[in-house]
Amino acid sequence: EADIYQTPRYLVIGTGKKITLECSQTMGHDKMYWYQQDPGMELHLIHYSYGVNSTEKGDLSSESTVSRIRTEHFPLTLESARPSHTSQYLCASSEGWTGKAKNIQYFGAGTRLSVL
Amino acid sequence: TQLLEQSPQFLSIQEGENLTVYCNSSSVFSSLQWYRQEPGEGPVLLVTVVTGGEVKKLKRLTFQFGDARKDSSLHITAAQPGDTGLYLCAGTFNDYKLSFGAGTTVTVRA
């Protein structure tokens, strides 16, 4: 069973607010990821991290930012939320990318964000 | 980003029936994973396949990886309401990133 946690599970906020979505894992994984998922659509990678002090943008452009100060923690921040940011945000972690079984990712339960 | 196509998009069947969902790409996968996602939850890994022609079984679920490693299928025998969920395939190609298909929503009616 995966030990990766996201808070809050649900968030409804007004336009212009600053928000931080939390993600923590207790598996000691170096690699962590943020995905955005809309109903009926595939998961889109918006940020990832190789390890502490490493962050990269993913395939889908996002106005959010991330930080990785500790191995277990990978928060995502929106400085000024807009209705277009309404979506489900999923955090994941993996042990690594090498070996026969590559990049098995463990997901949190997600944060469903609604911006009014 | 590599494109993975899943079909069908939706599938609704009666309990006890069999079903198959498909995942296809124009590119060769390094490895392919199947996940199941329930409403309000994150995806949970079901299986990883890496070798062309590989077949893996997980109770009533059978996963097959195409010989050319460009396609995969998931077959469920005697489906149960507990099998209801969104089934996602995800592939790695030449790099570290997982590319996800849009998923197949399976509903098993009691």
Interface residues (C-beta under 8 A of the other chain):
Chain A: A2 Q6 R9 K31 Y35 G40 M41 E42 L43 L45 Y48 G58 D59 L90 C91 A92 W97 K100 A101 K102 N103 I104 Q105 Y106 F107 G108 A109 G110 R112
Chain B: T1 L4 Q9 S30 S31 Q33 Y35 G40 E41 G42 P43 V44 L45 T48 V50 L88 A90 T92 Y96 K97 L98 S99 F100 G101 A102 G103 T105
